[in-house]
Amino acid sequence: MTEIPMGTLGAIERPRRAVDVERLVHTLATVAGALILLVIIVLPLAAVFVKAFQARDGSFAGLANFTAYFGNPALFRSVWNSVWVAGLATVITVGLAFVFAYGLTRTRMRGKTLLQLVAISPLLTPSMLPAISLVYLFGNQGVIKDWLMGQSIYGPIGLVAGLVYYCFPHALMILVTALTLADQRLYEAAEALGTRPARIFRTVTLPGIRFGLIGAAAVTFTLAITDFGVAKVVGGRFNVLATDVYKQVVGQNNFSMGAVVGLVLLIPAILSFAVTRAAERRQRAALTARAVLFAPQPASFRDTVFLVACGLIAVVLAVMLGMSAYASLVKLWPYDLSLSLISYDFAEHDADGWSSVWNSLILGGGAAAVGTVLVFVVAYLVEKGQGPRGLREAIRVVALLPMAVPGLVLGIAYVFFFNQPANPLNGLVGGMAILIINTVAHFYTVAHLTAQTALKQIDGEFEAVSASLRVPQYKTMLRVTVPLCLPTLISIFGYMFANALTTASALIFLYGPDTKVASVAVIAMDDAGNVGPAAAMAMVIVYCAVAVRLITAGLNHLVAGRLQRWRQR
Amino acid sequence: MKLTMLSVAAVMAATIATPALAQGKLTVYTALENEQLAPYKKAFEAANKDIDIRWVRDSTGVITARLLAEKDNPQADIIWGVAATSLLILEQQGMLMPYAPTGVEALKPGFRDSKNPPAWVGMDAWMGAICFNTVEAQKRGIAAPKSWKDLLKPEFKGQVVMPNPASSGTGFLSVSGWLQGWGADEGWKYMDALNQNVAVYTHSGSKPCKMAAAGEYVAGISIEYTGASLKTKGSPIEVILPSEGSGWEMEATAIVKGAKNLEAAKKLADWAASRQANELYVNYYQVTAMPGITKDTPNYPKDAEAMMMKNYDFAWAAKNRDAILADWTKRYDSKSEPRG
């Protein structure tokens, strides 16, 4: 990169008019982004949370629901159970994900492509699948149940194990982003000064990724505390807040109480937000305009150690997947273990047969396309835009909301809001569009945080320089920011697609007669006692998601080869 | 080129945005079992060639929650195969359109809403039952239970699974059955003792039976339909209707107020109460709304109708549900799990 003599350029007066037009465009775009988020996130949630203050017949009840809920002795047990289980799952997940992410980004161990694919595999599986695997592995008829030494999988052990599996790729994705964007010069300088590796780690690596680490922990904790899928299957008699929501909404059709628990579940998310913001304030852009991207040097001992550690983690993840793949081929677990493909004849077990798989792919493609563009543009406006500061701050808060809301609550929220006779968008209900919008909203947070992390690590100097050169900011965005962020964009696309394929909790309230998706079919078949076909459909989802993943990985490779050539020295 | 792209986009947008509302299409919300959907649809459409059934199928709890949430702008035309208890809730909310199907008089009086015209009409009944894994029981030397009280025996410690009544209608059915059959004191005393033997309270009504079928636990408190169907698929279980009698529930049909395809909905309501339909129901359930319909349903326990609790009162169950669940939760949900 050519050095630009900053001193001379900084002195040039910028023409006022041009700046004003640009600022106006930014303001309008930010307002538009905020409006979209208002419609797809804030208003639906408002429509459901208002129920917390209503009696079941819809009359105003003040805080009566809260008094009733907090007067229940079962509550404190649920709160405490939720907090310690989610906390433990967070510590384990972030620890493992950090080792894995470090191995992927800062070493030259072999087999990275394969390891990465295995590592993100939980993201590609419907939540039913790890639950089926856990029971087959550690249940009372499980193949390795002795490993639990007499403890039952139904309870906190199963919950933590399932949650770590489920949250691992989310934490990994954030940490990989944080560890990828580092400045090689810092390390070269530290080494030139003879700094010991441990000290480099402490003074260069950790501060550089502090935001990523805290973000990963916040995301994991929030996901773990709101997840219902794992708790439903292996929670046993161990009550958590997420199952309380289910009991209220599905068990007793009490939306008011469901809304109360949903609001309680927002507290950890608000706390995480506060912590993330505090960390953010101290975070400087790690990748300045003159940065040289970090490229690890070979070091055989380090590389071997990380290969072994990451390999072990990958084996555990692969076993979880493999167990369900096996289950889908077994006739009748555990009494008739002969293999057959009959489970894959879905028309035998589900009225929609294979057509729900097709619906899932449409949903995935739609959500990925819409979601990637929306998330990135909005994140860009928030991080690099010149729109009103207050509005940008508000968008940040709203973007963090969806993750804290259990899918069940989000699904009901969409029905309440979009299905109102007065809502001009009520024609969408029952169609594919509402599923796409809901999915984008549901998985907004992690996608936003990923985009935000990437954007934050790109120095604001790029914009400053282009402003001095009188280059409109959109050109800088298209020529510098987007190419720099292409790997991130591709990863957001893959993330949205995979989640659209695997999620079900919100969609069960929204699919119509022609738009049932495969993940919903998995639950229905498992409900009917057809565990084999349920596992088979889950595996079809996995294969679709893997195919999408391979395509995005191929794209990434292409991008790395062409647009990111500057990364090489 | 641009034009083709545009038209492709337009077609895609149209297919995505407009849920079909064409003539002759009937949106049916249901909690019927998956295996029943195809035969039911085929038989109805054969009799009504101009109507196309479009299902939205989910578990009873989810379908009821959806219907309630969609109250202001119902998406469903008719509900076919959802628990009567759920329909009572919808009726209280004024969401059902009373309609007397042709020939409704022929159905057993207990199987239709007592009002005229009825808001809902029953189809068939299912009841609480014990799914008992014979292979696992033999390994542990446990004799098959004959009554609910047999489940209190010490050998069942940590071997009983039951749906959490706060999550599952099936769970509540059993609890309400015990309280109605034995009275509150004895009912709660029974549950106190049972709680000591229960390993897991599940969130789905069919799950305990599935867990018993898979040998995870020996006995699952569930419903007889699930047991019979799992046994037919090859699982080593017995379906036991306890001697004290069981709480029961019926599947029913009701037209949704504000149905967009009302005429078609009426035709389905008529057909659902017909002899032809009842002859279809009896393939899956022994007790049907129409008297005199019998068939040996595979692996189904004998004399099911006799084991249905005589005085089981839906209205009482609905009225006292919140109080019972609050009590139940306080007793068993807030305590840590006893070690099984």
Interface residues (C-beta under 8 A of the other chain):
Chain A: N72 P73 A74 R77 V135 G139 N140 Q141 S152 Y154 G155 K232 G236 R237 F238 N239 T243 Y246 K247 V249 V250 G251 Q252 N253 F255 K331 L332 W333 P334 Y335 D336 H349 D350 A351 I362 G366 I412 V415 F416 N419 Q420 P421 N426 G427 L428 V429 G430 G431 M432 A433 I436 I508 F509 Y511 G512 P513 D514 K516 V520 A524 M525 D527 A528 G529 N530 V531
Chain B: T15 I16 A17 T18 P19 A20 T27 E33 N34 E35 L37 A38 K41 R54 W55 V56 R57 D58 S59 G61 V62 T64 A65 R66 L68 A69 E70 D72 N73 Q75 S86 I89 V135 N164 P165 A166 S167 S168 G169 V198 A199 V200 Y201 H203 S204 S206 C209 K210 A213 A214 G215 E216 Y217 T226 S229 L230 K233 G234 S235 P236 R321 D322 L325 A326 T329 K330 D333 S334 S336 E337 G340
